[in-house]
Structure formats: C-alpha cells, structure tokens
Amino acid sequence: MSLAIATSLFLTGAWLVLPFTGIELTVVGVAFVIYARHAVDFERIRLYQNRLLIEQMNAEKLTQFEFNPRWVRVETGATPRESQSRSRSYCGIARSVGENRTTPCTASS
C-alpha cells in the first residue's frame, strides 16, 4: 500500500516520497526478520526419573543443561516483574540459567 501511494505521488512530481518509502519498507522488513528469529524462543524444564533437563531455545540456538534430579533445587522469582531467569543449585554451585553465570552458593534466610 505504501509503495502504491509513493509511486502515484512520484508520478505526480513528488519524487522525494519514493526514497523515504523505500527506507520505511526496509526498516519494517528488518523488524519482521528480527521478530521471526525470536518468535519460537522458549525455556523448558523436563523431569525424568534419572535426570532433570533444562532446555533454552534462543534465536535457533538450543542450549541444554542436564542434572541429577536428587541433587538440584529449582527456584523462580517472587513476581513476574523480577528477572525471568531460573536459578538452580547443584553440588554447592548456584547457576542462573537465564543469565548464564556461575556463583558460589550462599545461605539464605
């Protein structure tokens, strides 16, 4: 629609409209591509009999973490507005899945 209007304005003498329409359509196309890459992102926690599997899909890259379910604790944030990452403790190490960082466990009250 934008291209049809810009073409009609170009034909009536307003030639400067056509380049700006091209820029607009390019920006919209790039935005759709960026959105499409992340449209299927997810985090999944699966509990099997002998393993806990955490999967993250981010822009077509799958990351998996596998743990012994008897040695792990999964915690979520207190509210949805807090960090979207999930943390887990395993053999004295606390790791945050959403942030990909490792820190020593600390006692919490």
Secondary structure, DSSP 8 states (H G I E B T S, - for coil): -HHHHHHHHHHTT-TTHHHHHHHHHHHHHHHHHHHHHHTT-EEEEEE-SS-EEEEEEETTEEEEEEE-GGGEEEE--SSTTS-S--EEEETTEEEETTTTEEEE-----
